[in-house]
Amino acid sequence: MVNYIMRNPLESEEAKNIVYSCKEHGKDTYFSIKKMERKRSMKKYVYVWFKKRNVAEKMWVRILKGNQKAGEGRLDNVPKHLTHLELGQTIKFNTDKEGITWQKNI
């Protein structure tokens, strides 16, 4: 059983919606949080997996163009580990066959 707190990024303070998981449970945690996209209040958001070299971070992106499968949006979290990213930065994203939404061109 994975223990974590899921919070709507619209209602949480920056530090309160951070979830850490080990590599073994990273996908399970990702998909558990990604289920929040189904809520009516979250239809303009997508949960994106960012990865650069051996560092990974998953964050909410507010959709500007496209939909939850592919498009462009603004980063709605403050990155903790991928310091080349910043709150409000515009990114492109795409969802693979497994259902993971990745940032494009990181």
C-alpha positions in Angstrom: 0.0 0.0 0.0 1.4 3.4 -1.0 0.7 6.2 1.5 0.4 9.7 0.2 -1.8 12.7 0.3 -3.5 13.8 -3.0 -4.4 17.5 -3.1 -6.0 19.6 -5.8 -3.1 21.9 -6.9 -5.6 24.7 -7.1 -6.3 24.5 -3.3 -2.9 23.6 -1.9 0.1 25.6 -0.9 3.2 25.0 -3.0 4.9 22.7 -0.4 1.8 20.7 0.5 1.3 18.7 -2.7 4.7 17.0 -2.9 4.8 13.3 -3.0 8.0 11.3 -3.0 8.1 7.6 -4.1 10.8 5.1 -4.8 11.6 4.0 -8.3 9.9 0.7 -7.7 6.5 2.5 -7.0 7.0 5.5 -9.1 4.5 4.4 -11.9 1.9 3.3 -9.3 2.1 6.6 -7.5 2.0 8.5 -10.8 -1.1 6.7 -12.1 -2.9 7.1 -8.7 -2.4 10.9 -8.8 -3.1 11.1 -12.5 -6.7 9.8 -11.8 -7.4 13.3 -10.5 -7.5 14.4 -14.1 -11.0 12.8 -14.4 -12.5 15.2 -11.9 -14.6 18.0 -13.6 -12.5 20.7 -11.7 -9.3 19.2 -13.2 -10.2 19.0 -16.9 -7.9 21.9 -17.7 -4.9 20.2 -16.1 -2.7 17.3 -17.0 -0.2 15.4 -14.7 3.1 15.4 -16.6 6.2 13.2 -16.0 9.4 15.2 -16.5 12.7 13.4 -16.8 16.2 14.6 -17.5 19.1 12.1 -17.2 18.4 10.2 -14.0 16.2 12.8 -12.4 12.4 12.6 -12.6 9.7 14.8 -11.3 5.9 14.7 -11.9 4.0 18.0 -11.9 0.7 19.5 -12.9 0.4 21.5 -16.1 -2.5 23.9 -16.9 -3.5 23.2 -20.5 -3.4 26.1 -22.9 -3.7 24.2 -26.2 -4.9 20.7 -26.9 -6.2 18.3 -24.3 -5.0 15.9 -21.6 -3.4 13.6 -24.2 -1.3 16.1 -26.1 -0.8 19.9 -26.2 0.9 22.8 -24.6 0.5 24.3 -21.1 2.0 26.2 -18.2 3.7 24.4 -15.3 1.6 24.8 -12.2 4.1 23.5 -9.7 7.4 24.7 -8.4 10.0 22.2 -9.4 12.2 20.8 -6.6 14.7 18.7 -8.5 14.6 19.8 -12.1 15.8 23.3 -11.5 16.0 24.3 -15.2 12.2 24.4 -15.1 10.1 27.1 -13.3 6.6 27.8 -12.3 4.6 29.2 -15.2 7.0 28.0 -17.8 5.2 26.9 -21.1 5.9 23.3 -22.0 4.6 20.8 -24.6 3.5 17.4 -23.6 2.4 14.1 -25.2 0.9 10.9 -23.8 2.4 7.5 -24.8 0.6 4.1 -25.3 1.1 3.2 -21.6 -0.8 6.4 -20.6 2.1 8.4 -19.2 2.1 12.0 -20.2 5.7 13.2 -20.9 7.1 16.7 -21.4 8.5 17.0 -25.0 11.9 18.4 -25.6 13.2 18.6 -22.1 
